[in-house]
Amino acid sequence: MSGQFEPLPGGGAAVALDDVEISIIRSLAVQLLELIGPGPAEDASDDPLAELFAEGPSEPPSDPVLRRLFPDAYGDPEGAPQAQEAEEQRAYSAEFRRYTENDLRAGKREGALAVIRALDGVASASAGGGGAVLKLSADESRQWLGALNDLRLAIGSRLEIADEDDTDLLYRLPDDDPRKPMVMAYLWLGGLQESLVATLMA
């Protein structure tokens, strides 16, 4: 899979994707949507002010992928804190999560939906003709960048990637390792993400 993003005149980016690549990214985006969960319930308040102050969860998610996508805001990067500090950090994280996670989920949900909509558009335009060129505006490109990052975080969490050493090990997995397809998707998405970053910074 060799598609790389290239800049479009006036901003935005374009990438040529074949039918298999379109299918893979779309499937991953749908799975991400299912993992993030649905948006506000139908009986949610129509009052935008009430929605603004609606409280979200205060505890971190139990799923490791969701914990990676919605990490605690407070923690000691240098190591394990003392008991009192740990308790304070948990309290601060719970409070921060309560007022931010709903918005974060909505943003990630919208990014995944933007990916699916764009891919559905090029898939119907190509009508099984072997692929298509996906053209994104500057705003769409930024949404895609966030969604690609979320997809890589999700796959990386499933693969238990914690640092660069773990990534290096992935390159040496034997072909019969059951993780190999997921690893290939992870590395490919990383290449797409890097090319989109370079395109947007050009």
Residue frames as qw, qx, qy, qz and C-alpha x, y, z in Angstrom:
[[0.000, 0.890, 0.457, 0.000, 0.00, 0.00, 0.00],
 [0.547, -0.011, 0.051, 0.836, 1.84, 3.03, -1.24],
 [0.029, 0.834, 0.381, 0.398, -0.70, 5.88, -1.26],
 [0.422, -0.253, -0.268, 0.829, 0.78, 9.13, 0.01],
 [0.081, 0.886, 0.393, -0.234, -1.01, 12.42, 0.57],
 [0.443, 0.167, 0.226, 0.852, -0.06, 15.30, -1.71],
 [0.031, 0.457, 0.291, -0.840, -1.00, 18.97, -1.41],
 [0.318, 0.672, 0.622, 0.247, -3.89, 20.46, -3.38],
 [0.200, 0.331, 0.091, 0.918, -3.81, 24.00, -4.78],
 [0.359, -0.546, -0.099, -0.750, -5.42, 26.36, -2.32],
 [0.376, -0.367, 0.658, -0.540, -4.98, 23.99, 0.64],
 [0.913, 0.020, 0.168, -0.370, -6.13, 20.52, 1.45],
 [0.231, -0.444, 0.850, 0.162, -4.68, 17.18, 0.43],
 [0.840, 0.272, -0.188, -0.430, -5.28, 14.32, -1.98],
 [0.331, -0.387, 0.861, 0.012, -4.38, 10.66, -1.90],
 [0.653, 0.188, -0.567, -0.466, -4.93, 7.78, -4.33],
 [0.489, -0.214, 0.761, -0.369, -6.51, 4.77, -2.62],
 [0.334, 0.029, -0.844, -0.418, -7.40, 1.42, -4.12],
 [0.672, -0.376, -0.351, -0.534, -10.59, -0.43, -3.23],
 [0.753, -0.220, -0.555, 0.277, -8.86, -2.57, -0.59],
 [0.308, 0.063, -0.356, 0.880, -7.35, 0.48, 1.13],
 [0.374, -0.327, -0.110, -0.861, -10.72, 2.25, 1.10],
 [0.772, -0.330, -0.477, -0.260, -12.34, -0.82, 2.63],
 [0.645, -0.110, -0.541, 0.529, -9.68, -1.17, 5.35],
 [0.092, 0.129, -0.264, 0.951, -9.81, 2.46, 6.49],
 [0.520, -0.323, -0.228, -0.757, -13.61, 2.51, 6.39],
 [0.779, -0.285, -0.558, -0.038, -13.87, -0.71, 8.40],
 [0.504, -0.071, -0.492, 0.707, -11.44, 0.60, 11.02],
 [0.118, -0.210, 0.084, -0.967, -13.33, 3.91, 11.27],
 [0.669, -0.349, -0.387, -0.529, -16.63, 2.07, 11.75],
 [0.740, -0.235, -0.567, 0.274, -15.06, -0.06, 14.50],
 [0.272, 0.070, -0.346, 0.895, -13.73, 3.10, 16.15],
 [0.391, -0.320, -0.138, -0.852, -17.22, 4.64, 16.05],
 [0.771, -0.338, -0.493, -0.219, -18.68, 1.53, 17.68],
 [0.631, -0.117, -0.516, 0.567, -16.01, 1.65, 20.37],
 [0.054, 0.171, -0.192, 0.965, -16.51, 5.35, 21.14],
 [0.067, 0.466, 0.806, -0.359, -20.24, 4.80, 21.40],
 [0.141, 0.715, 0.568, 0.382, -23.33, 6.69, 20.28],
 [0.093, 0.360, -0.086, 0.924, -23.86, 10.41, 20.61],
 [0.275, -0.028, 0.482, -0.831, -26.40, 12.08, 22.91],
 [0.197, 0.347, 0.914, -0.078, -29.66, 10.20, 23.39],
 [0.004, 0.500, 0.573, 0.650, -32.74, 11.29, 21.47],
 [0.375, -0.805, -0.452, -0.081, -34.34, 12.52, 24.69],
 [0.523, -0.167, -0.184, 0.815, -31.36, 14.76, 25.48],
 [0.007, -0.777, -0.313, 0.545, -32.09, 18.39, 26.25],
 [0.503, 0.675, 0.318, 0.435, -32.51, 20.79, 23.33],
 [0.211, -0.976, 0.028, 0.043, -31.14, 23.55, 25.54],
 [0.692, 0.530, -0.297, 0.390, -27.59, 24.27, 24.31],
 [0.140, -0.706, 0.453, -0.526, -26.67, 25.83, 27.66],
 [0.843, -0.332, 0.319, -0.277, -27.74, 22.68, 29.50],
 [0.943, 0.288, -0.062, 0.153, -25.76, 20.58, 27.01],
 [0.331, 0.740, -0.393, 0.435, -22.71, 22.76, 27.63],
 [0.273, -0.552, 0.597, -0.514, -22.79, 21.92, 31.33],
 [0.951, -0.084, -0.140, -0.262, -23.86, 18.28, 30.97],
 [0.404, -0.639, 0.652, -0.056, -21.62, 16.06, 33.04],
 [0.732, 0.344, -0.567, -0.157, -19.77, 13.13, 31.61],
 [0.905, -0.246, -0.326, 0.122, -18.17, 10.15, 33.32],
 [0.257, -0.887, 0.351, -0.156, -15.72, 10.68, 36.15],
 [0.753, -0.351, 0.543, 0.123, -14.02, 7.28, 36.03],
 [0.102, 0.509, -0.687, -0.509, -11.59, 6.21, 33.30],
 [0.836, 0.190, -0.254, -0.448, -12.97, 3.70, 30.78],
 [0.802, -0.318, 0.504, -0.040, -12.37, 0.01, 31.49],
 [0.862, 0.446, 0.161, 0.180, -11.41, -0.78, 27.89],
 [0.601, -0.419, 0.202, 0.650, -7.65, -0.22, 27.37],
 [0.370, 0.397, 0.447, 0.711, -8.23, 1.32, 23.93],
 [0.146, -0.867, -0.341, -0.333, -10.65, 3.88, 25.35],
 [0.582, -0.728, -0.033, 0.361, -8.21, 4.58, 28.19],
 [0.554, -0.078, 0.322, 0.764, -5.60, 5.39, 25.52],
 [0.151, 0.576, 0.469, 0.653, -8.03, 7.58, 23.60],
 [0.334, -0.804, -0.126, -0.476, -9.31, 9.32, 26.76],
 [0.629, 0.024, -0.565, 0.533, -6.41, 9.26, 29.22],
 [0.425, -0.764, -0.361, 0.326, -6.39, 10.82, 32.67],
 [0.250, 0.905, -0.002, 0.345, -5.46, 14.49, 32.52],
 [0.249, -0.818, 0.438, -0.277, -3.34, 14.39, 35.67],
 [0.982, -0.120, -0.057, 0.135, -0.54, 12.01, 36.50],
 [0.374, -0.792, 0.413, 0.248, 3.10, 11.92, 37.48],
 [0.772, 0.580, -0.253, -0.060, 5.21, 11.30, 34.35],
 [0.130, 0.676, -0.684, 0.241, 8.28, 10.67, 36.51],
 [0.317, 0.061, -0.927, 0.189, 6.88, 7.67, 38.36],
 [0.445, -0.557, -0.698, -0.068, 4.51, 6.58, 41.07],
 [0.118, -0.634, 0.166, -0.746, 3.40, 9.48, 43.30],
 [0.007, -0.065, 0.791, -0.609, 3.00, 9.32, 47.05],
 [0.011, -0.457, -0.888, 0.056, -0.40, 8.12, 48.33],
 [0.069, 0.699, 0.373, -0.607, -1.75, 11.61, 49.05],
 [0.092, 0.469, -0.415, -0.774, -0.55, 12.95, 45.70],
 [0.020, -0.094, -0.920, -0.381, -2.06, 9.95, 43.91],
 [0.044, 0.598, 0.759, -0.254, -5.42, 10.59, 45.58],
 [0.087, 0.687, 0.063, -0.719, -5.31, 14.27, 44.61],
 [0.049, 0.294, -0.670, -0.680, -4.42, 13.37, 41.01],
 [0.024, 0.326, 0.931, 0.159, -7.34, 10.94, 40.82],
 [0.068, 0.705, 0.536, -0.460, -9.71, 13.62, 42.14],
 [0.079, 0.611, -0.229, -0.754, -8.42, 16.24, 39.67],
 [0.007, 0.104, -0.843, -0.528, -8.60, 13.74, 36.79],
 [0.082, 0.484, 0.868, -0.073, -12.16, 12.74, 37.69],
 [0.105, 0.744, 0.289, -0.593, -13.26, 16.38, 37.77],
 [0.056, 0.493, -0.492, -0.715, -11.52, 17.17, 34.48],
 [0.045, 0.083, 0.935, 0.341, -12.98, 14.06, 32.82],
 [0.159, 0.572, 0.729, -0.342, -16.50, 14.89, 34.04],
 [0.222, 0.808, 0.158, -0.523, -16.50, 18.16, 32.09],
 [0.125, 0.639, -0.530, -0.543, -14.43, 17.28, 29.03],
 [0.349, -0.088, 0.910, 0.206, -14.93, 13.66, 28.00],
 [0.513, 0.607, 0.573, -0.201, -18.32, 14.17, 26.34],
 [0.318, 0.872, -0.148, -0.342, -16.83, 16.85, 24.07],
 [0.147, -0.539, 0.780, 0.283, -13.75, 14.75, 23.36],
 [0.480, 0.181, 0.858, 0.026, -15.92, 11.79, 22.42],
 [0.480, 0.766, 0.328, -0.273, -18.05, 13.99, 20.16],
 [0.150, 0.816, -0.421, -0.366, -14.94, 15.30, 18.39],
 [0.234, -0.313, 0.896, 0.213, -13.51, 11.83, 17.82],
 [0.516, 0.424, 0.731, -0.137, -16.93, 10.57, 16.69],
 [0.421, 0.838, 0.076, -0.339, -17.20, 13.42, 14.18],
 [0.004, -0.671, 0.657, 0.345, -13.69, 12.72, 12.88],
 [0.364, -0.026, 0.924, 0.112, -14.46, 9.04, 12.29],
 [0.491, 0.638, 0.548, -0.228, -17.76, 9.98, 10.60],
 [0.252, 0.835, -0.237, -0.428, -15.92, 12.44, 8.33],
 [0.154, -0.405, 0.851, 0.298, -13.59, 9.63, 7.24],
 [0.423, 0.282, 0.861, -0.031, -16.51, 7.28, 6.51],
 [0.420, 0.781, 0.292, -0.357, -18.43, 9.96, 4.57],
 [0.138, 0.755, -0.473, -0.433, -15.39, 10.86, 2.46],
 [0.207, -0.231, 0.925, 0.221, -14.62, 7.22, 1.68],
 [0.467, 0.475, 0.725, -0.173, -18.26, 6.49, 0.82],
 [0.351, 0.822, 0.007, -0.448, -18.13, 9.42, -1.59],
 [0.123, 0.616, -0.682, -0.375, -15.06, 8.20, -3.46],
 [0.347, -0.012, 0.938, 0.020, -16.23, 4.57, -3.36],
 [0.512, 0.607, 0.553, -0.252, -19.52, 5.43, -5.04],
 [0.299, 0.821, -0.235, -0.426, -17.72, 7.66, -7.56],
 [0.016, -0.483, 0.830, 0.277, -15.29, 4.90, -8.52],
 [0.856, 0.129, 0.058, -0.497, -18.08, 2.26, -8.58],
 [0.910, -0.130, 0.388, 0.070, -15.67, -0.65, -8.24],
 [0.649, 0.746, -0.124, 0.078, -13.24, 0.70, -10.79],
 [0.818, 0.147, -0.280, 0.480, -10.14, -0.21, -8.80],
 [0.470, -0.386, -0.289, 0.740, -9.85, 2.83, -6.58],
 [0.113, 0.902, 0.303, 0.287, -10.12, 6.59, -6.60],
 [0.368, 0.261, -0.266, 0.852, -8.37, 9.81, -5.68],
 [0.352, -0.746, -0.530, 0.196, -9.64, 11.19, -2.39],
 [0.248, 0.466, -0.027, 0.849, -9.56, 15.00, -2.27],
 [0.424, -0.646, -0.547, 0.322, -9.90, 16.71, 1.09],
 [0.021, 0.903, 0.027, 0.429, -10.31, 20.36, 1.97],
 [0.211, 0.487, -0.576, 0.622, -8.02, 21.86, 4.62],
 [0.568, -0.349, 0.369, -0.647, -10.67, 21.35, 7.31],
 [0.967, 0.032, -0.099, -0.233, -11.36, 17.78, 6.19],
 [0.653, 0.431, -0.529, 0.329, -7.62, 17.10, 6.17],
 [0.106, -0.458, 0.592, -0.655, -7.38, 18.14, 9.81],
 [0.817, -0.172, 0.209, -0.508, -10.31, 15.88, 10.69],
 [0.922, 0.247, -0.298, -0.001, -8.61, 13.02, 8.89],
 [0.344, 0.522, -0.615, 0.481, -5.37, 13.69, 10.72],
 [0.444, -0.365, 0.524, -0.629, -7.14, 13.38, 14.07],
 [0.926, 0.024, 0.073, -0.371, -9.01, 10.25, 12.98],
 [0.772, 0.402, -0.468, 0.152, -5.85, 8.57, 11.65],
 [0.058, 0.487, -0.657, 0.573, -4.16, 9.31, 14.97],
 [0.684, -0.219, 0.381, -0.582, -7.11, 7.80, 16.86],
 [0.945, 0.200, -0.175, -0.189, -7.04, 4.68, 14.68],
 [0.567, 0.457, -0.592, 0.346, -3.31, 4.22, 15.30],
 [0.244, -0.426, 0.595, -0.636, -3.75, 4.72, 19.04],
 [0.855, -0.080, 0.177, -0.481, -6.54, 2.13, 19.07],
 [0.907, 0.287, -0.308, 0.023, -4.52, -0.45, 17.12],
 [0.316, 0.541, -0.604, 0.493, -1.37, 0.34, 19.10],
 [0.508, -0.384, 0.486, -0.598, -3.26, -0.27, 22.32],
 [0.958, 0.046, 0.041, -0.279, -4.53, -3.63, 21.08],
 [0.799, 0.404, -0.366, 0.254, -0.96, -4.52, 20.09],
 [0.695, -0.670, -0.094, 0.241, 0.27, -3.31, 23.52],
 [0.572, 0.451, -0.045, 0.684, 2.69, -0.81, 22.00],
 [0.435, -0.814, -0.250, 0.294, 4.07, 1.41, 24.76],
 [0.178, -0.818, 0.283, 0.468, 7.18, 2.91, 23.17],
 [0.469, 0.694, -0.439, -0.325, 9.47, 2.91, 20.12],
 [0.146, -0.369, 0.918, 0.000, 11.14, -0.34, 21.20],
 [0.582, 0.272, 0.710, -0.290, 7.79, -2.09, 20.90],
 [0.591, 0.711, -0.016, -0.381, 7.34, -0.62, 17.40],
 [0.164, 0.638, -0.724, -0.205, 10.76, -1.91, 16.35],
 [0.385, -0.102, 0.909, -0.123, 9.77, -5.41, 17.44],
 [0.669, 0.486, 0.369, -0.424, 6.75, -5.29, 15.15],
 [0.456, 0.693, -0.436, -0.349, 8.98, -5.15, 12.09],
 [0.101, 0.420, -0.902, -0.009, 10.51, -8.50, 13.06],
 [0.708, 0.034, 0.525, -0.471, 7.28, -10.44, 13.58],
 [0.244, -0.050, 0.897, 0.366, 7.16, -13.67, 11.53],
 [0.331, -0.026, -0.471, -0.817, 4.57, -13.78, 8.74],
 [0.483, -0.312, -0.795, -0.191, 2.55, -16.46, 10.53],
 [0.107, -0.171, -0.595, 0.778, 2.08, -14.34, 13.66],
 [0.036, 0.669, 0.736, 0.092, -1.66, -13.67, 14.09],
 [0.130, -0.797, -0.199, 0.555, -0.89, -10.02, 14.90],
 [0.434, -0.076, 0.464, 0.768, 0.75, -9.45, 11.52],
 [0.138, 0.632, 0.568, 0.509, -2.32, -8.02, 9.68],
 [0.287, -0.910, -0.286, 0.089, -2.97, -5.59, 12.53],
 [0.530, -0.519, 0.198, 0.641, 0.71, -4.63, 12.55],
 [0.380, 0.228, 0.527, 0.725, 0.67, -3.98, 8.80],
 [0.045, -0.823, -0.476, -0.307, -2.41, -1.76, 9.21],
 [0.460, -0.810, -0.115, 0.344, -0.73, 0.09, 12.10],
 [0.504, -0.315, 0.339, 0.729, 2.44, 0.77, 10.10],
 [0.263, 0.450, 0.582, 0.624, 0.53, 1.71, 6.95],
 [0.166, -0.897, -0.397, -0.102, -1.69, 4.17, 8.83],
 [0.504, -0.672, 0.049, 0.541, 1.46, 5.65, 10.35],
 [0.424, 0.010, 0.469, 0.775, 2.84, 6.28, 6.87],
 [0.050, 0.697, 0.558, 0.448, -0.43, 7.89, 5.78],
 [0.364, -0.873, -0.267, 0.185, -0.47, 10.04, 8.88],
 [0.508, -0.463, 0.208, 0.696, 3.13, 11.20, 8.36],
 [0.315, 0.247, 0.529, 0.748, 2.48, 12.06, 4.72],
 [0.100, -0.818, -0.498, -0.269, -0.65, 14.04, 5.66],
 [0.448, -0.782, -0.098, 0.422, 1.28, 15.97, 8.34],
 [0.468, -0.219, 0.370, 0.772, 4.03, 16.76, 5.84],
 [0.180, 0.522, 0.597, 0.582, 1.44, 17.84, 3.25],
 [0.222, -0.886, -0.402, -0.064, -0.35, 20.18, 5.66],
 [0.483, -0.718, 0.058, 0.498, 2.94, 21.71, 6.78],
 [0.579, 0.169, 0.415, 0.681, 4.22, 22.26, 3.23]]
